[in-house]
Amino acid sequence: MDKKQITYSVSFALRRGTALDLFTVNETPKAGEPIIETDTLKIKIGDGEHPYNELNYVGAEELSTLEVDITKLQD
């Protein structure tokens, strides 16, 4: 059986700001929403429950898990 190739055009923006701005606003990001500190290039990922200041930064281990999850979505 032949597989059809479907091409999607998607555009999205990541939540971003300086570390100070994000700390000051301290919003609660949606579950799975990545937030990037533009001055430090550190990343946090929202869980939908905790405000920004309570979230941990994402490390290499978390990023590799995220890559695996994204790859599964592409299959």
C-alpha positions in Angstrom: 0.0 0.0 0.0 1.4 3.4 -1.0 1.7 6.1 1.6 0.7 9.6 0.7 2.9 12.4 1.7 1.1 15.3 3.4 2.8 18.6 3.8 1.7 21.0 6.4 2.7 24.6 6.8 2.8 25.7 10.4 3.8 28.8 12.1 4.0 29.3 15.9 5.7 31.6 18.4 7.4 30.5 21.6 6.8 32.5 24.8 10.0 34.4 25.4 11.5 37.3 27.3 14.4 38.2 29.5 14.9 36.3 32.7 14.0 39.4 34.7 10.8 40.0 32.7 9.6 36.4 33.0 10.5 36.3 36.7 8.6 39.6 37.3 5.5 38.6 35.4 5.5 35.0 36.8 2.6 33.7 34.7 1.5 30.1 34.7 2.4 28.6 31.3 0.1 26.0 29.7 1.1 22.4 29.9 3.9 21.6 27.4 4.4 25.3 26.6 8.1 26.1 26.2 9.4 29.4 27.5 12.8 30.7 26.5 14.9 33.3 28.4 16.3 35.4 25.6 19.3 36.7 27.5 20.4 33.4 29.1 18.9 30.9 26.5 17.6 28.8 29.3 14.3 26.9 28.8 11.4 26.0 31.1 8.4 24.0 30.0 5.0 24.7 31.6 2.9 22.1 33.3 -0.3 24.2 33.4 -0.2 24.3 37.2 2.9 26.0 38.5 3.9 29.7 37.8 7.1 30.4 36.0 9.2 30.9 39.1 8.4 27.5 40.4 9.3 25.6 37.3 12.8 24.0 36.8 15.0 24.7 33.9 15.1 22.0 31.2 18.4 20.1 31.1 20.0 17.9 28.4 18.1 14.8 29.7 14.7 16.5 29.4 15.5 17.8 25.9 16.5 14.4 24.6 13.2 13.0 26.0 11.3 15.8 24.3 13.1 15.0 21.0 12.0 11.4 21.2 8.4 12.5 21.9 8.4 14.8 18.9 9.9 12.0 16.7 7.0 9.8 17.7 4.5 12.4 16.6 6.1 12.5 13.1 5.6 8.8 12.5 
